[in-house]
């Protein structure tokens, strides 16, 4: 190799080295101007990791006449997760807002029943907490979330009423409508969530199966209420699925004896949602996996006689989410 070649080669190395040095100096200068921020300060909505396993239970307590029992205290309640006593981290009795989806059957079998159903929806909307979030899912062969002026939810009863048509036709995709309602509730702001289904109970057009909807409902932490409008001449009607869904999720299934009583039951549901205790606990033990875990709630108040306690049957361990600080898990910060 000639001396000239060596000089050229060394010159190239020198230029490359100077380039790397300049790059290093530039990076160091940038870091000096922008100090590092600890990662826990970067979060826009920081979550409390210790409460990431929080399980919330809406609990209704009634006497033997079916009346709500007020005034109970935390020490009156015992919560068992797979028969293991849990320590409560949340106890509330306040009338906190709820996100509610109304799932309304518009299939042909509902034609004569819709006027009373729409009246019941109006009554419900005017009987809840003013901060409640509401939406409507109408269904027959197809499923549709009714528009509410471009919003996902409304707290204005008149907007709810205006969204509801009186037409009825086609078959009944009940399970698909339930799936849509559960999905839409994921957009809500409140942790207390419920669906109110008004239908004759029959399904003859869904892609979803009954077992799939039951699993989705269990995973969702949503309370399902049902107003089942049976008619002796409609062979497709089957109340069993809705009764099971309501029971498993801590809700109630009503079977009105007359169409006129639909409004009465909608008001009962509004009352039921406002007369609840909210209990929360962080399950003890590790490695629970993704299994469905059964819960039981007991109330000890001997001076009040026999009491009836209603809540959802359990939860899936894998579906629990973190809870924003200061919210007690009752508001879903987004």
C-alpha positions in Angstrom: 0.0 0.0 0.0 1.5 3.4 -1.0 1.9 6.2 1.5 -0.7 8.3 -0.3 -3.3 5.4 0.1 -2.5 5.2 3.8 -3.1 8.9 4.3 -6.4 8.8 2.5 -7.4 5.8 4.6 -6.5 7.6 7.9 -8.3 10.7 6.7 -11.5 8.8 6.2 -11.2 7.3 9.7 -10.6 10.7 11.2 -13.7 12.2 9.6 -15.8 9.2 10.8 -14.5 9.7 14.3 -15.2 13.4 14.3 -18.7 12.7 13.1 -19.4 10.3 16.0 -17.9 12.7 18.5 -20.1 15.5 17.3 -23.2 13.2 17.4 -22.4 12.3 21.0 -22.0 15.9 22.1 -25.3 16.8 20.5 -27.1 14.0 22.3 -25.5 14.9 25.7 -26.5 18.5 25.2 -30.1 17.6 24.5 -30.3 15.5 27.7 -28.8 18.3 29.7 -31.6 20.6 28.5 -34.4 18.1 29.1 -34.0 16.5 32.6 -35.3 13.0 33.0 -38.8 12.7 34.6 -39.5 9.7 36.8 -41.9 7.3 35.0 -44.5 7.5 37.7 -44.9 11.2 36.9 -45.5 10.7 33.2 -48.9 8.9 33.6 -51.8 11.2 32.8 -54.2 9.2 34.9 -52.0 7.3 37.4 -53.5 4.1 38.7 -53.0 2.6 42.2 -51.4 -0.7 41.7 -52.3 -2.0 45.1 -56.0 -1.8 44.0 -55.6 -3.3 40.6 -57.4 -6.4 41.7 -60.4 -4.6 43.2 -63.7 -6.5 42.9 -66.8 -4.3 43.3 -70.2 -5.9 44.2 -73.5 -4.1 44.0 -75.6 -5.5 46.8 -79.3 -5.2 47.4 -80.7 -6.1 50.9 -84.4 -6.4 51.4 -86.7 -7.6 54.3 -89.3 -10.3 54.0 -91.8 -7.8 52.5 -89.3 -7.0 49.7 -88.5 -3.5 51.1 -85.0 -2.1 50.9 -83.1 -2.2 54.3 -81.2 1.1 54.8 -78.8 2.0 57.5 -76.6 -1.1 57.5 -72.9 -0.6 58.3 -69.8 -2.2 57.0 -69.6 -4.6 60.0 -73.0 -6.0 59.1 -71.5 -7.5 55.9 -69.3 -10.5 55.3 -68.0 -11.3 51.8 -66.7 -14.7 50.8 -64.6 -15.4 47.7 -64.6 -19.2 47.1 -65.7 -19.6 50.7 -62.8 -17.5 52.0 -63.6 -14.4 54.1 -62.4 -11.2 52.5 -61.5 -7.8 54.1 -63.6 -4.9 52.6 -61.7 -2.0 51.1 -64.8 -0.2 49.7 -68.1 0.3 51.5 -70.6 2.8 50.1 -74.3 3.4 50.5 -74.6 6.7 48.6 -76.9 6.9 45.5 -74.0 6.9 43.0 -74.7 7.3 39.2 -75.0 4.3 37.0 -74.4 3.7 33.2 -77.5 2.0 31.8 -78.3 0.4 28.5 -81.9 -0.3 27.5 -82.2 -3.3 25.2 -85.5 -3.1 23.4 -87.1 -5.8 21.2 -88.6 -4.5 18.0 -89.3 -7.8 16.3 -92.7 -8.6 14.9 -93.9 -10.4 18.0 -93.5 -7.1 20.0 -95.7 -4.9 17.7 -98.7 -4.6 20.1 -96.5 -4.1 23.1 -94.2 -1.3 22.0 -96.4 1.7 23.0 -96.2 0.5 26.7 -92.5 -0.3 26.3 -91.7 3.2 25.1 -93.8 4.7 28.0 -91.8 2.5 30.4 -88.5 3.8 29.0 -89.6 7.3 29.5 -90.6 6.6 33.1 -87.3 4.9 33.8 -85.3 7.8 32.4 -87.1 10.3 34.6 -86.7 8.2 37.8 -82.9 7.7 38.0 -80.0 9.7 39.3 -79.6 13.0 37.3 -76.0 11.9 36.5 -76.9 8.5 35.1 -75.7 7.7 31.6 -78.2 6.0 29.3 -78.4 4.6 25.8 -80.8 2.4 23.8 -80.1 -0.7 21.7 -83.0 -1.6 19.4 -83.1 -5.0 17.7 -85.0 -7.4 15.5 -83.0 -9.3 12.8 -80.4 -6.6 13.1 -79.0 -4.7 16.1 -78.7 -0.9 16.3 -77.4 1.5 19.0 -79.8 4.5 18.6 -78.1 7.8 17.9 -78.3 10.4 20.7 -77.2 13.5 19.0 -73.8 12.2 18.2 -73.2 11.1 21.8 -72.5 7.7 23.2 -74.8 8.3 26.2 -77.3 10.8 27.5 -78.5 12.0 30.9 -81.5 13.8 29.3 -84.7 11.7 29.4 -86.3 13.5 26.4 -83.3 12.5 24.2 -83.9 8.9 25.3 -87.5 9.0 24.4 -86.9 10.7 21.0 -84.6 7.9 20.0 -87.2 5.2 20.3 -89.3 4.2 17.2 -92.6 2.4 17.4 -92.1 0.1 14.4 -91.8 -3.6 14.8 -90.9 -6.3 12.2 -88.6 -9.2 11.6 -87.1 -11.9 13.8 -85.4 -11.7 17.2 -81.6 -11.4 17.6 -81.8 -11.1 21.4 -78.3 -12.5 22.2 -76.6 -10.3 19.6 -78.3 -7.2 21.1 -77.1 -8.2 24.6 -73.6 -8.5 23.2 -73.8 -5.1 21.7 -75.1 -3.6 24.9 -72.3 -5.1 26.9 -69.8 -3.8 24.4 -71.2 -0.3 24.4 -71.0 -0.1 28.2 -67.2 -0.3 27.9 -67.4 3.3 26.7 -69.2 4.5 29.9 -67.7 6.6 32.7 -69.3 4.9 35.7 -68.2 1.6 37.2 -71.8 0.8 38.2 -73.3 -0.6 35.0 -76.6 -2.2 34.1 -78.6 -3.4 31.2 -82.4 -3.5 31.1 -83.8 -5.9 28.6 -87.4 -5.5 27.4 -88.4 -8.5 25.2 -90.6 -11.5 24.9 -87.5 -13.6 25.6 -87.4 -15.5 22.3 -84.3 -15.7 20.1 -84.3 -17.0 16.6 -81.8 -14.9 14.7 -78.6 -14.4 16.7 -75.1 -15.3 15.8 -74.2 -15.5 19.5 -75.2 -18.6 21.5 -76.8 -18.5 24.9 -73.7 -20.0 26.6 -71.5 -17.3 25.0 -73.7 -14.5 26.3 -73.7 -15.9 29.8 -69.9 -16.0 29.8 -69.8 -12.4 28.5 -72.2 -11.2 31.1 -70.2 -12.9 33.9 -67.0 -11.2 32.7 -68.6 -7.8 32.3 -69.5 -6.9 35.9 -72.8 -5.6 34.5 -76.1 -6.1 36.3 -78.9 -7.3 34.0 -82.6 -6.7 34.6 -85.3 -8.2 32.4 -88.9 -7.3 31.7 -90.2 -10.4 29.9 -93.4 -9.9 28.0 -94.8 -13.4 27.4 -97.7 -14.1 25.1 -99.4 -17.5 25.1 -99.6 -17.6 21.3 -95.9 -17.0 20.5 -94.0 -20.3 20.4 -90.6 -18.6 20.2 -90.9 -17.0 23.6 -88.6 -18.5 26.2 -88.0 -16.7 29.5 -85.4 -19.1 30.9 -82.3 -17.4 29.3 -83.2 -13.9 30.6 -84.1 -15.2 34.0 -80.7 -17.0 34.3 -78.8 -13.9 33.0 -80.5 -11.7 35.6 -80.0 -14.1 38.4 -76.3 -14.7 37.6 -75.5 -10.9 37.4 -77.4 -9.8 40.5 -80.4 -8.4 38.7 -84.1 -9.3 38.6 -86.4 -10.8 36.0 -89.9 -9.5 35.9 -92.8 -11.1 34.1 -95.7 -8.6 33.9 -99.2 -10.0 33.9 -100.4 -7.1 31.8 -98.8 -4.7 29.4 -99.8 -1.8 31.5 -97.6 -3.0 34.3 -94.4 -2.7 32.2 -94.1 0.9 33.5 -94.4 -0.2 37.1 -91.6 -2.6 36.7 -89.3 -0.1 35.0 -89.8 2.2 38.0 -89.0 -0.7 40.3 -85.7 -1.2 38.5 -84.9 2.5 38.8 -85.5 2.2 42.5 -83.5 -1.0 42.8 -80.5 0.6 41.2 -80.7 3.6 43.6 -81.1 1.4 46.7 -77.8 -0.5 46.7 -74.8 -1.0 48.9 -71.4 -1.1 47.1 -68.9 -3.5 48.6 -65.3 -3.9 47.3 -62.4 -6.1 48.2 -59.0 -7.1 46.9 -58.9 -10.9 46.7 -56.4 -12.6 48.9 -54.1 -15.2 47.4 -52.0 -15.4 44.2 -52.1 -17.4 41.0 -55.9 -17.4 40.6 -55.6 -17.6 36.9 -58.6 -16.8 34.7 -61.2 -19.0 36.4 -64.7 -17.9 37.4 -64.7 -17.3 41.1 -67.9 -17.6 43.2 -68.8 -14.9 45.7 -71.3 -14.8 48.6 -72.4 -11.9 50.7 -73.9 -12.4 54.1 -75.6 -9.8 56.3 -75.7 -10.1 60.1 -78.4 -7.9 61.7 -80.5 -10.2 63.9 -82.6 -7.3 65.2 -84.0 -6.8 61.7 -85.3 -10.4 61.2 -84.7 -12.5 58.1 -83.0 -10.5 55.3 -82.6 -11.3 51.6 -79.3 -10.5 50.0 -78.8 -10.2 46.2 -75.6 -9.7 44.3 -73.8 -11.2 41.3 -72.8 -14.8 41.5 -69.0 -14.2 41.0 -66.3 -12.7 38.7 -63.6 -13.7 36.4 -60.2 -13.1 38.0 -58.6 -12.0 34.6 -61.0 -9.2 34.0 -60.2 -7.0 37.0 -58.8 -3.5 36.2 -56.9 -0.8 38.0 -58.8 1.8 40.0 -58.1 5.5 39.8 -57.0 7.1 43.1 -59.8 8.8 45.1 -62.6 7.1 43.0 -63.2 4.0 45.2 -63.6 2.3 41.9 -67.0 4.0 41.2 -65.9 6.1 38.3 -64.0 4.8 35.3 -61.5 7.5 34.5 -60.6 7.6 30.7 
